[in-house]
Amino acid sequence: MGDQIKIMIDMKKTSDFGTQLEKLCRERGISINELARRLSISSKTVHEWVGKSGRLPRNPEHLIKLS
């Protein structure tokens, strides 16, 4: 579990998290609303993570679910 979080945090060091998440969703054909549904969280929360101004999820459980 700790390794998964470390991977996600290391990704932030080398690239923009929100841009990478957006790219991965696009490559896999997953909409923001679909990702939110799969993670059992609000689409508003996922929208905060996506794009150039996207931020890392504040809740570590969300990082674990993304991994």
C-alpha positions as CSV (number, residue, x, y, z in Angstrom):
1,M,0.0,0.0,0.0
2,G,2.8,2.5,0.9
3,D,4.6,1.7,-2.4
4,Q,1.5,2.7,-4.4
5,I,1.3,6.0,-2.7
6,K,5.0,6.6,-3.2
7,I,4.6,5.9,-6.9
8,M,1.8,8.5,-7.2
9,I,3.8,11.1,-5.2
10,D,6.9,10.4,-7.3
11,M,4.8,11.0,-10.4
12,K,4.0,14.5,-9.1
13,K,7.7,15.2,-8.8
14,T,8.4,14.4,-12.5
15,S,5.2,15.5,-14.1
16,D,1.9,17.2,-13.6
17,F,-0.5,14.8,-11.9
18,G,-3.7,16.4,-13.4
19,T,-2.3,16.3,-16.9
20,Q,-1.3,12.6,-16.5
21,L,-4.6,11.6,-15.1
22,E,-6.4,13.4,-17.9
23,K,-4.2,11.6,-20.5
24,L,-4.8,8.2,-18.9
25,C,-8.6,8.7,-18.8
26,R,-8.5,9.8,-22.5
27,E,-6.4,6.8,-23.5
28,R,-8.7,4.4,-21.7
29,G,-11.9,6.0,-22.8
30,I,-13.0,6.8,-19.3
31,S,-14.9,10.0,-18.6
32,I,-14.4,12.0,-15.4
33,N,-17.9,11.0,-14.4
34,E,-17.2,7.4,-15.0
35,L,-13.9,7.6,-13.0
36,A,-15.8,9.2,-10.1
37,R,-18.4,6.4,-10.3
38,R,-15.8,3.7,-10.2
39,L,-14.0,5.4,-7.3
40,S,-17.4,6.0,-5.4
41,I,-16.7,9.7,-5.1
42,S,-18.2,12.8,-6.5
43,S,-17.4,14.0,-10.0
44,K,-16.6,17.4,-8.5
45,T,-13.8,15.9,-6.6
46,V,-12.3,14.1,-9.6
47,H,-12.6,17.4,-11.6
48,E,-10.3,19.0,-9.0
49,W,-7.6,16.5,-10.0
50,V,-7.8,16.8,-13.7
51,G,-6.0,19.1,-16.1
52,K,-3.0,21.5,-15.8
53,S,-4.3,22.9,-12.5
54,G,-5.2,19.5,-11.1
55,R,-4.0,18.6,-7.7
56,L,-3.1,15.4,-5.9
57,P,-6.0,13.9,-4.1
58,R,-6.0,14.9,-0.4
59,N,-7.4,11.6,0.8
60,P,-4.8,8.8,0.6
61,E,-7.6,6.3,0.1
62,H,-8.3,8.0,-3.3
63,L,-4.7,7.5,-4.3
64,I,-4.9,3.8,-3.4
65,K,-8.1,3.4,-5.5
66,L,-6.5,5.2,-8.5
67,S,-3.5,2.8,-8.4
